[in-house]
Amino acid sequence: MKIVILDGRREGDACPVFDILLDALQSREADVQTFRLHDIKMGSCIGCFGCWLKTPGICVEADEGRDIAQAVLRSDTTILIGPVTFGGYSSEIKKAQDRWIPLILPDFGLFHGEVHHKPRYARYPRLIGIGIQSRANDEEAHLFKVLVGRNALNFHAPSYAADVVQATDSEASQHAQIQRILEREDAFPLGKAITSLMPGAVSTDLPADDQESMAPLDRSRRALLLLGSPKIGSPSTSGILGGYVLKQLAGYGWETTPLTLRRNLIKESGQAELLAAAKRADLILLAFPLYIDSLPFLMMKALEVMAGQLDPPSGENPKRLAAIVNNGFPESYQNAPAVAICRRFAVDTGMTWLGGLAMGAGEALFRGQAIEETQRNGPPVVHVRRALDLTGAALANGRAIPDEAIRLIRKTPIPIVPFRLWRRFFIKTANQHWRRGAAANQVGSEAMRAQPYEHDHQSAKTI
Ligand SMILES: Cc1cc2nc3c(=O)[nH]c(=O)nc-3n(C[C@H](O)[C@H](O)[C@H](O)COP(=O)(O)O)c2cc1C
């Protein structure tokens, strides 16, 4: 049995859980390969889709990120282990995981009643997620488990199991828990298990009269837009949506600063730039694409840096946080774990959560064009513009993103057409789009389906 462990523990994370896991695997005579992510130098995904359209099945970046993806695919079970971070993975795991998309095809299909990418290979590993919490938090533990299940769906895992271990528990109880995780098969989080994760309008966080009292802004008006799309070379949908709201805020007299997260965020200089901008801001707006069911590496890293180094809120005016997430699949609810992670970040750092917008089919709707341009010669996005107008007005007045905006941005873009029909149309046109993109690089349909990491799994099994 070939097991790959992606060890996402940070430097100095002392906890016996990892050793307990290794012991449990050794007693099963598993062939274990561990990647200690903290010590591995590799680039983060830049969302170029080269692994689908230029070098099918292989990331264009030649570093250990490729080796990890290959090892994951060839394993019988892949185990992700690390600290539960606002309900998600640590940025260490996220960096490696974002590099998994070469393992699937660009083509979309319907699986379990929702859109996912088609498998590139005939089989994928079972997925296990082990989160470690130094302080118990049930909401984040639940979120973590759902996230692992969503990853399992996206990567066609035959089964999965996920759990959160408390660092303060006795070794005996941790040991028993690890044994159970290794054997268990959890139910895939579909239907209500995922849609119920979507945080609604902020009335759940703030009583209505509290929102009223926030209305007249008696505080400074400085907004920071943190852009988490790593795309270079073409404008991102996140930039289009976030930039539009930032312009609205400027129109309402706010001082606005956009900051696009780049790889220098792993260095002190990039972190200092982020912290200086975040310190000045009264409102932080996150805008990012969904990457493997949660935040892209750089966005996750930014949250970690801010949580670790921003002073805790003092006085009556904590910073406010809102998020705009867009994803590739047409179901906007697939963004639910990402929005929930942003909300948990706000709660954990004492910021006031003002809500999140989740938009499906972001790549297909905008294709790098500004909203005004898309409205003129692209698919219908009037509802998106209205949602952003409502969002800008609410945030400018110190209020939470209204329900109406959250509802509008999730709408099926073609009026009257039911979602199922729109989804069928989406799958067909999007798959043609990928084929054209590959053809432009002289990559034909067959070459697109290359299986560079194909391997005879039966012979690899020792037990
Ligand atoms: C590494 C990677 C992982 C992705 N994972 C998902 C995903 O899990 N679900 C989804 O719906 N879309 C996923 N997408 C698609 C993006 O969310 C989508 O293309 C988005 O519109 C890009 O937004 P941007 O232009 O702001 O970067 C992924 C894209 C990349 C590059």
The ligand as a Gaussian input file, in Angstrom:
#p B3LYP/6-31G(d) Opt

LIG

0 1
 C       -5.433000      25.728000      -9.391000
 C       -6.873000      25.992000      -9.691000
 C       -7.850000      25.376000      -8.933000
 C       -9.197000      25.625000      -9.179000
 N      -10.131000      25.004000      -8.406000
 C      -11.449000      25.232000      -8.639000
 C      -12.447000      24.585000      -7.857000
 O      -12.160000      23.804000      -6.945000
 N      -13.742000      24.820000      -8.153000
 C      -14.124000      25.690000      -9.148000
 O      -15.324000      25.867000      -9.362000
 N      -13.188000      26.342000      -9.895000
 C      -11.875000      26.136000      -9.652000
 N      -10.933000      26.783000     -10.400000
 C      -11.351000      27.733000     -11.423000
 C      -11.284000      29.196000     -10.961000
 O      -11.963000      29.394000      -9.749000
 C      -11.917000      30.061000     -12.042000
 O      -11.189000      29.902000     -13.219000
 C      -12.020000      31.517000     -11.668000
 O      -13.008000      32.108000     -12.469000
 C      -10.704000      32.272000     -11.892000
 O      -10.862000      33.566000     -11.362000
 P       -9.756000      34.701000     -11.524000
 O       -9.866000      35.169000     -12.960000
 O      -10.189000      35.754000     -10.569000
 O       -8.435000      34.119000     -11.228000
 C       -9.573000      26.526000     -10.196000
 C       -8.579000      27.117000     -11.000000
 C       -7.244000      26.850000     -10.755000
 C       -6.205000      27.497000     -11.605000

